[in-house]
Amino acid sequence: MTHVIGVDLGGTKTAAGVVAPSGEVLMSETIPTLNRDGGEAILDATAALIAGLVERAADAGISVSGVGIGSAGVIDAVAGTVVSATDAILGWAGTELVPGLSARLSLAAPSVQTVRAVNDVHAHALGEAWLGAAKGSSSSLMVAFGTGVGGSFVLDGAPVLGHRFVGGHVGHFASPHAYSDGVPLPCVCGGSGHVEAIASGPALYEAYLRFGGSAREALDTRGVFALASAAEALDGGADTGSADNPAAALCAIDVGAAAAGQAVGGLINILDPETVVISGGLADAGDLWWKPMEFALRQELLLPLASVPVVRAALGNSAAIVGAAKLVLK
């Protein structure tokens, strides 16, 4: 039986796995993404990773006929090129992802006949829709809150990519929470006042500092959650204006979670998905974030949508590999 390889190509690491038609990941490997070496170097390393897995599969009596890729950046799924990308991967924009990999694999792994690619969040959502938290749903909205904010709407087993392949950039519309002293907060996209500017992990840390938190107390977003847990144990702690007070962390989480929930609630009102999946590092951080997020989400919903299921992602790190593989699995 023919198998395929799913690839999750991110800004820091690239993971790939041999995937059976059932969706089971039989073997996998991970390498660092050469995010400062340019597109051609990344293609060379990714092709070597895939070829190695094809060889391992052959040793186990498994044939591999295709490769699906979920990649960082805006991906033209027809031409297989990187339309645009952030500086998380230097020189990635303009890379001929599918043509470049196909050319390399024709020499290193000639059994691979089909290569397809989409954005990595679309691949993640497709995996959750196929075998994860939205399995069996005719439509699902997945929103991921982590280093950034991204999403995907999967309809009848296919992610909605958009006319220019920019569909799913749900972190980049206005949020009333993304202001400080009446001034819109800057967003990594170059705009301001966007959801990602208040609801991402880095934005949550910046909010903690604005509420009077001390950088020496919390060096990153995880530190903010640790401080918030301590504040909750003390029933909120003392005045948030105190530089060393962990209650500032609670305020930051509440604001970020409220912004996240309001944004997702608005998207639900627009799209009316059967199932909503929330993913990313913040979704995995526990009830400190989840409860205020879901409360804000449900406050936003139109009455006929009041009972929409809102669930945590289920597949973890394998979601994008499985979803990418689904692109080429029959």
PyMOL commands that set and color helices and strands:
alter all, ss='L'
color gray80, all
select helices_A, chain A and resi 39-59+97-108+120-131+196-199+201-210+221-233+247-271+283-285+287-300+303-305+316-326
alter helices_A, ss='H'
color red, helices_A
select strands_A, chain A and resi 2-9+13-19+25-32+63-71+74-76+81-84+114-119+139-145+149-155+158-159+179-180+183-184+275-279+310-312
alter strands_A, ss='S'
color yellow, strands_A
deselect
rebuild
show_as cartoon
